[in-house]
Amino acid sequence: MTRSKTIKIRLTEAEHRRLKALAGKQGVSALLRTRALGPDRRERKLELLGLLTELARVRNLMACVAKNSVRRPPADQVLIVAQLVTVERELIKLRPG
């Protein structure tokens, strides 16, 4: 999507500084666009994809720990399995569609 329209507004120096400080790295245009129109669906999808990827990594690490937990006390084994189930449930909630 190409953004081709421009909106101009007048600000005092103080308002401009405050707006730039609020915007931070994302920039004033992105801040105003997000505040006025809500989050961009593409950005939200990328954010969710990143979260899903991180949770999948956690699941894989937990699976490795669980696989090697045979040398651990039974209580630790139960805790590891419970955590794996929790991570798996979160992954299922985040899957698209």
Secondary structure by P-SEA (a helix, b strand, c coil): ccccbbbbbbbcaaaaaaaaaaaccccaaaaaaaaaccccaaaaaaaaaaaaaaaaaaaaaaaaaaaacccccaaaaaaaaaaaaaaaaaaaaaccc
